[in-house]
Amino acid sequence: MGERAPPIAMISIQPKYKQRPRRSHRAAPWEWAPFNNQAREDRLTLHHWQPKHTPKPRPESEQQPQTESEADVEKQPEPEPQQKDYQYAKYNVQVETPSYNQELYDAQLQDPDWTKEETDYLVEAVKDYGQKWPVVIDRYEYQPEPTEEGAEAPQPKSRSMEDLKARYYTVSAKVLANHTPISSMTGPQYNLYSTLTSFNPVQETSRKKLAEGHLYRTQLEVDEENVLLAELQRIMINQQQLENERNEIRDRLEYPSTSNTAAAQYSTSQQLGQLFQQLLQADRMKKDRRLKAQGETPGSGPPTSAQLQSAAGASSAHRDSISSATGARKAGGRDSIAGGSAGMDPTARALTPHAAHRYFVTQHDRLSSGVSFASDRLHRARSAKSMIQTEKISAILNHLRIPDIIPLPTQRVIEDFEKLMQKVHLLLDMRKLADKEEQEIRVKEAEKKVKEGKEGVKEEAEESKVGQKRSASVLSNDAQGATKRPKN
């Protein structure tokens, strides 16, 4: 073929600062060169335009007279330039697909819904289209061959993208585990194996349906969802704040934790009493030292009996004041806890039943020690001695649509819930008793059937014995009649 002009897009534009004359693209030295694409397997030879590399002529000042040998070398034909690798062949990246033989397929890769021919077709399709699943499902057209000569080919099964993925990933995982045992796999190999085995086609299908539903939502549905998310966030923030406040109240009302050794040793009344005795003994020792220091001052003799009596009276008065103060504190505490009439204001107005019900005021004969919450009574009523009983109670409450967490556990709600739980326990006890009675009835019926069967066998045995006796008596009568007949 003759020389062709290169396309206009391949002409390079020189910058302005290089003042070179422009020349036409038709005068450029281009050649129609062949090339081979290494990504092709058919060795097809194609041609394209490329710049022709011509040696630059030497200037006249550098030219020298040539010898005969140099002239002969120039007359020889130039060797053909070697073809370079095609520049776009590096983008031909092949996908690694699992390879298996008939023996491995029969041992580990068989599936009742897939044949070996369709599995081979799937692996080849994935390899040809670079594991691009939208392209694979678009070009997947497997036609099964007839099993017998002259018979019609069976209809191909409809496959979804998730079915193709599940089959291909299953085959890849089993081939990988066969070539490299799981105990000998490296980190990347084990990650690939776990990814292949964890594919769930049902979950993938539901995920796509959910994504499609989100794609076709209306603006009203989007606004409603945003409102619900904002409300949910507000509820979660309020719940967290309420939980933090409850924890703070519990921490303040409970006694110090046992991790603090200084406070743990005074957590009981006996230890507090020992602390009181220690402080009292230390106070006595200080007073004794003070009296001794006063008696041993220079210029004064030994303490007189009057001084000793006054010191003893002062110490006893101090002890009496401490004991009376502690006794008054204990008595006042008991009166305040019991709600006696001594600590109450006589002019206080009694609450009406409506006000007491409105402000949740309750009266108790006796209160348990420590802090307790109303919600604990709700949780305590749900639990039973055995796990099976607890599960039955939760099933009954779920059937009655009673939530696990009651938002406002007031006294009235707790009383009604306890009444309901009493009925639930009574119902479970009656059901247990009924099951026991039914089981006993079944056992009695089975025993009755066994006895009837035994009696029927006995009656049959007795009837057979009576028949044998009758046949024996008939034979004996026939024999006797034969002996009594006269001879002719």
C-alpha positions in Angstrom: 0.0 0.0 0.0 1.1 3.5 -0.6 1.8 6.1 2.0 -1.1 7.8 3.7 -1.4 11.0 5.4 -1.7 10.8 9.2 -4.9 12.2 10.8 -5.0 15.9 11.7 -5.3 15.0 15.5 -1.8 13.6 15.5 -0.1 16.8 14.4 1.8 18.4 17.3 1.4 22.1 17.9 4.6 23.9 18.6 4.6 26.6 21.4 4.8 30.3 20.4 8.3 30.9 21.8 9.8 28.4 19.3 9.7 30.4 16.0 9.7 27.5 13.6 8.0 27.5 10.2 4.9 25.3 10.0 4.9 22.6 7.5 2.0 20.7 6.1 1.1 17.3 7.6 1.2 15.8 4.2 5.0 16.3 4.0 5.6 14.6 7.4 7.4 11.2 7.2 4.8 8.7 8.2 4.8 5.0 7.5 2.1 2.2 7.4 3.7 -0.2 9.9 2.5 -3.7 10.9 2.1 -4.8 14.5 0.9 -7.8 16.5 -1.3 -7.6 19.6 0.1 -10.1 22.2 -3.3 -10.3 23.8 -4.7 -12.1 20.8 -4.2 -15.8 20.3 -4.8 -15.9 16.5 -1.6 -14.0 15.6 -3.5 -11.5 13.5 -1.2 -8.9 11.9 -2.7 -5.4 11.9 -1.2 -2.1 10.6 -1.3 1.5 11.9 0.3 4.8 11.1 3.5 5.7 13.0 6.3 8.3 12.5 9.0 7.1 10.3 12.5 7.3 11.9 15.0 8.5 9.3 18.7 9.2 10.2 19.6 12.8 10.2 22.1 13.8 7.5 25.5 15.0 8.6 26.6 18.5 8.0 29.1 19.2 5.2 31.9 20.1 7.6 31.7 16.7 9.3 31.5 14.7 6.1 34.8 12.8 5.3 35.7 10.9 2.3 34.6 7.3 2.6 36.6 4.3 1.9 35.5 1.4 -0.3 34.7 -0.8 2.7 32.4 1.9 4.2 30.7 2.4 0.9 30.0 -1.4 0.6 28.5 -1.4 4.1 26.2 1.5 3.2 25.1 -0.3 0.0 24.0 -3.4 2.1 20.2 -3.5 2.8 19.2 -2.4 6.3 17.8 -5.1 8.6 14.1 -5.0 9.3 13.3 -3.4 12.7 12.1 -5.7 15.4 8.5 -5.3 16.3 7.9 -4.1 19.8 5.2 -5.2 22.2 1.9 -3.6 21.6 1.5 -0.8 24.1 -2.1 -1.7 25.1 -1.4 -5.4 25.6 -0.6 -4.8 29.3 -4.3 -4.1 30.0 -5.2 -7.6 29.0 -5.6 -8.9 32.6 -7.1 -12.4 32.8 -9.2 -13.5 35.8 -8.0 -16.6 37.6 -10.8 -19.2 37.5 -10.9 -22.5 39.3 -9.6 -25.5 37.4 -10.8 -29.1 38.1 -11.0 -32.5 36.5 -13.7 -35.1 36.3 -12.4 -36.9 39.5 -12.5 -33.8 41.6 -15.9 -32.8 40.3 -17.4 -36.3 41.1 -15.9 -36.2 44.6 -16.7 -32.7 45.8 -18.3 -30.4 43.2 -21.5 -32.3 42.4 -24.8 -30.4 42.8 -28.3 -31.9 42.0 -29.4 -28.5 40.4 -26.2 -28.2 38.2 -24.6 -30.4 35.6 -20.9 -30.5 34.8 -21.5 -29.0 31.4 -23.4 -26.0 32.8 -20.7 -25.5 35.5 -18.0 -25.5 32.8 -20.0 -23.0 30.8 -20.4 -20.8 33.8 -16.6 -20.9 34.6 -15.8 -20.0 31.0 -18.3 -17.2 30.9 -16.8 -15.7 34.1 -13.3 -16.0 32.6 -14.3 -14.4 29.2 -16.2 -11.4 30.8 -13.7 -10.7 33.6 -16.0 -11.6 36.4 -18.3 -8.7 35.6 -21.5 -10.2 36.8 -23.9 -7.8 35.1 -22.3 -8.7 31.8 -22.2 -12.4 32.7 -25.9 -12.6 33.5 -26.7 -10.6 30.3 -24.7 -13.0 28.1 -25.5 -16.2 29.9 -27.3 -18.4 27.4 -26.7 -22.0 28.2 -28.5 -24.6 26.1 -28.4 -28.1 27.4 -27.7 -30.9 24.9 -30.1 -33.8 24.5 -29.2 -36.9 26.5 -30.2 -39.4 23.8 -29.9 -39.3 20.1 -33.1 -38.1 18.4 -34.5 -36.8 21.6 -35.4 -33.1 22.2 -33.1 -31.0 24.3 -34.4 -30.2 27.8 -35.4 -26.6 28.5 -32.7 -24.5 30.2 -33.2 -23.5 33.8 -33.7 -19.8 34.6 -30.8 -18.5 36.6 -30.5 -15.3 38.6 -27.3 -13.5 39.3 -27.3 -14.7 42.9 -27.6 -18.3 41.6 -24.6 -17.9 39.4 -22.6 -16.2 42.1 -23.4 -18.9 44.7 -22.5 -21.7 42.3 -19.2 -20.1 41.2 -18.2 -19.1 44.7 -18.9 -22.6 46.0 -16.8 -24.3 43.3 -14.0 -21.8 43.8 -13.9 -22.3 47.6 -13.9 -26.1 47.3 -11.1 -26.1 44.6 -9.1 -23.7 46.8 -9.5 -25.9 49.9 -8.5 -29.0 47.8 -5.4 -27.4 46.4 -4.4 -25.8 49.8 -5.7 -27.2 53.1 -7.3 -24.7 55.4 -4.6 -25.3 58.1 -1.9 -24.5 55.5 -3.5 -21.4 54.0 -1.9 -18.0 54.3 -3.7 -14.9 55.6 -4.9 -13.6 52.1 -5.9 -17.1 51.1 -7.9 -17.7 54.2 -9.6 -14.3 53.8 -10.5 -15.2 50.3 -11.8 -18.6 51.4 -13.9 -17.1 54.2 -15.4 -14.5 51.8 -16.3 -17.2 49.2 -18.0 -19.5 51.8 -19.9 -16.6 53.6 -21.9 -15.6 50.5 -25.7 -15.9 51.1 -27.8 -15.6 48.0 -31.1 -15.1 50.0 -29.6 -12.2 51.9 -28.1 -10.7 48.7 -31.5 -10.9 47.1 -33.3 -9.2 50.0 -30.6 -6.5 50.1 -31.1 -5.7 46.4 -34.9 -5.5 46.9 -34.4 -3.2 49.8 -32.1 -1.0 47.8 -34.5 -1.0 44.9 -37.3 0.1 47.3 -35.2 2.9 48.6 -34.4 4.0 45.0 -38.1 4.3 44.1 -39.2 6.2 47.2 -41.3 9.3 47.0 -40.4 12.6 48.5 -43.2 12.2 51.1 -41.7 8.8 52.3 -38.2 10.4 52.5 -39.5 13.2 54.7 -41.4 10.8 56.9 -38.4 8.7 57.3 -36.3 11.7 58.3 -38.8 12.7 60.9 -38.9 9.2 62.3 -35.1 9.1 62.5 -34.9 12.4 64.3 -37.6 11.2 66.8 -35.6 8.0 67.3 -32.5 9.9 68.0 -34.2 12.2 70.5 -35.7 9.2 72.3 -32.3 7.5 72.5 -30.6 10.6 73.8 -33.3 11.0 76.5 -33.0 7.4 77.4 -29.3 7.6 77.8 -29.6 10.8 79.9 -32.2 9.1 82.1 -30.0 6.0 82.6 -27.1 8.2 83.6 -29.2 10.0 86.2 -30.4 6.7 87.6 -26.8 5.4 87.8 -25.8 8.6 89.6 -28.7 8.2 92.1 -27.7 4.6 92.7 -24.1 5.5 93.3 -25.1 8.2 95.8 -27.5 6.0 97.8 -25.5 2.8 98.0 -22.7 2.3 100.5 -19.1 2.7 99.4 -17.7 0.0 97.2 -15.4 -2.6 98.6 -12.5 -1.5 96.4 -11.9 1.5 98.7 -10.3 -0.2 101.7 -10.5 2.9 103.9 -14.3 3.1 103.5 -14.9 -0.7 103.3 -13.9 -1.3 106.9 -16.8 0.9 108.2 -19.6 -0.5 106.0 -21.5 -2.3 108.8 -23.0 -1.2 112.2 -20.6 -3.4 114.2 -17.5 -1.8 112.5 -19.0 1.7 113.1 -19.4 0.8 116.8 -15.8 -0.2 117.0 -14.8 3.1 115.4 -16.8 4.9 118.0 -15.1 3.1 120.8 -11.7 3.8 119.3 -12.4 7.5 119.1 -13.8 7.6 122.7 -10.6 5.8 123.9 -8.4 8.3 122.1 -10.4 11.2 123.6 -9.9 9.8 127.1 -6.2 9.4 126.5 -5.9 13.0 125.5 -7.8 14.2 128.6 -5.6 12.0 130.8 -2.4 13.6 129.3 -3.9 17.1 129.8 -4.6 16.4 133.5 -1.1 14.9 134.0 0.4 18.0 132.3 -1.6 20.3 134.6 -0.6 18.3 137.7 3.1 18.3 136.9 3.5 22.0 136.3 6.4 23.6 138.2 5.5 25.3 141.5 2.5 23.0 142.0 2.3 19.9 144.1 0.5 16.7 143.3 -3.1 17.0 142.3 -5.5 17.1 145.1 -8.6 15.0 145.6 -10.9 17.9 144.6 -9.0 18.3 141.2 -9.2 14.6 140.5 -13.0 14.6 141.3 -13.6 17.6 139.0 -11.6 15.9 136.2 -13.5 12.7 136.6 -16.8 14.6 136.6 -15.8 16.4 133.4 -14.9 13.2 131.6 -18.1 11.5 132.8 -20.1 14.5 131.7 -18.4 14.4 128.3 -19.2 10.7 127.9 -22.8 11.3 129.0 -23.2 14.0 126.4 -21.8 11.8 123.6 -24.0 8.9 124.6 -27.1 11.1 124.9 -26.4 12.7 121.6 -26.0 9.3 119.8 -29.1 8.0 121.6 -31.2 11.0 120.5 -29.9 10.7 117.0 -30.9 7.0 116.9 -34.3 7.7 118.4 -34.9 10.5 116.0 -33.9 8.4 113.1 -36.2 5.6 114.1 -39.1 8.0 114.6 -38.4 9.6 111.2 -38.3 6.2 109.5 -41.4 4.8 111.2 -43.2 8.1 110.6 -44.3 8.5 114.2 -46.5 11.2 115.5 -43.6 12.8 117.5 -41.8 14.1 114.3 -44.9 15.2 112.5 -46.4 18.6 112.5 -49.8 18.4 114.3 -51.1 21.2 112.1 -50.4 19.3 108.9 -53.4 18.6 106.8 -54.2 15.0 105.9 -54.3 14.2 102.2 -57.5 13.2 100.6 -57.7 9.8 98.8 -57.8 11.6 95.4 -54.6 13.7 96.3 -52.8 10.6 97.6 -53.7 8.7 94.4 -52.6 11.7 92.3 -49.2 12.2 94.0 -48.6 8.4 94.4 -48.5 8.6 98.1 -48.5 5.1 99.8 -48.3 3.9 103.4 -46.5 0.8 104.4 -46.4 -1.0 107.7 -42.8 -2.1 107.2 -40.2 -1.1 104.6 -37.2 -3.2 103.5 -33.7 -1.8 104.1 -31.8 -0.3 101.2 -32.8 1.3 98.0 -35.4 -0.4 95.7 -36.9 0.6 92.5 -40.5 -0.1 91.3 -39.2 -1.6 88.1 -37.4 -4.4 90.1 -40.8 -5.7 91.2 -41.8 -6.0 87.5 -38.7 -8.0 86.6 -38.9 -10.1 89.7 -42.5 -11.2 88.8 -41.4 -12.4 85.4 -38.8 -14.9 86.6 -39.5 -18.4 87.9 -37.6 -21.2 89.5 -36.9 -23.1 86.3 -35.8 -21.7 82.9 -38.7 -23.6 81.1 -41.2 -21.9 83.4 -39.7 -18.5 82.7 -39.9 -19.1 79.0 -43.5 -20.1 79.3 -44.3 -16.9 81.2 -42.5 -14.8 78.6 -44.5 -16.5 75.8 -47.8 -15.8 77.6 -46.9 -12.1 78.1 -45.9 -11.8 74.5 -49.2 -13.3 73.5 -50.9 -10.7 75.6 -48.8 -8.0 74.0 -47.2 -6.8 77.3 -43.8 -5.2 76.6 -40.6 -6.3 78.3 -40.1 -2.7 79.7 -43.1 -0.9 81.1 -42.4 2.9 80.6 -44.2 4.1 83.8 -44.2 1.5 86.6 -46.6 3.3 89.1 -48.0 1.6 92.2 -51.3 0.9 90.4 -49.5 -0.6 87.4 -47.4 -2.8 89.6 -50.4 -4.1 91.6 -52.3 -4.9 88.4 -49.2 -6.6 86.9 -48.7 -8.7 90.1 -52.4 -9.7 89.9 -51.9 -10.7 86.3 -48.8 -12.7 87.2 -50.7 -14.6 89.9 -53.3 -15.6 87.3 -50.5 -16.6 84.9 -48.8 -18.8 87.6 -52.2 -20.3 88.4 -52.8 -21.0 84.8 -49.4 -22.7 84.4 -50.0 -24.8 87.5 -53.4 -25.9 86.1 -51.9 -26.7 82.7 -49.2 -28.7 84.4 -51.8 -30.6 86.4 -53.9 -31.2 83.3 -50.8 -32.5 81.4 -50.1 -34.8 84.3 -53.7 -36.1 84.4 -53.7 -36.6 80.6 -50.5 -38.6 80.8 -51.9 -40.8 83.6 -55.1 -41.4 81.4 -52.9 -42.4 78.5 -51.0 -44.8 80.7 -54.2 -46.4 82.1 -55.6 -46.7 78.6 -52.4 -48.4 77.4 -52.5 -50.8 80.4 -56.2 -51.6 79.7 -55.4 -52.4 76.0 -52.5 -54.7 77.1 -54.8 -56.5 79.6 -57.6 -56.9 77.0 -55.0 -58.4 74.6 -53.8 -60.8 77.2 -57.4 -61.9 78.1 -58.2 -62.4 74.4 -55.2 -64.7 74.1 -56.3 -66.6 77.2 -59.8 -67.1 75.8 -58.4 -68.4 72.5 -56.1 -70.8 74.3 -59.1 -72.1 76.4 -61.3 -72.5 73.3 -58.6 -74.5 71.6 -58.2 -76.7 74.7 -62.0 -77.3 74.8 -62.0 -78.2 71.1 -59.1 -80.7 71.6 -61.0 -82.3 74.5 -64.2 -82.6 72.3 -62.3 -84.2 69.4 -60.6 -86.6 71.8 -64.0 -87.7 73.4 -65.5 -88.2 69.9 -62.6 -90.4 68.9 -62.9 -92.5 72.1 -66.7 -93.0 71.5 -66.1 -94.2 68.0 -63.6 -96.7 69.2 -65.9 -98.1 71.8 -68.7 -98.5 69.3 -66.5 -100.4 66.9 -65.5 -102.9 69.6 -69.2 -103.6 70.7 -70.5 -104.4 67.1 -71.2 -108.2 66.5 -69.1 -110.1 64.0 -70.9 -111.4 60.9 
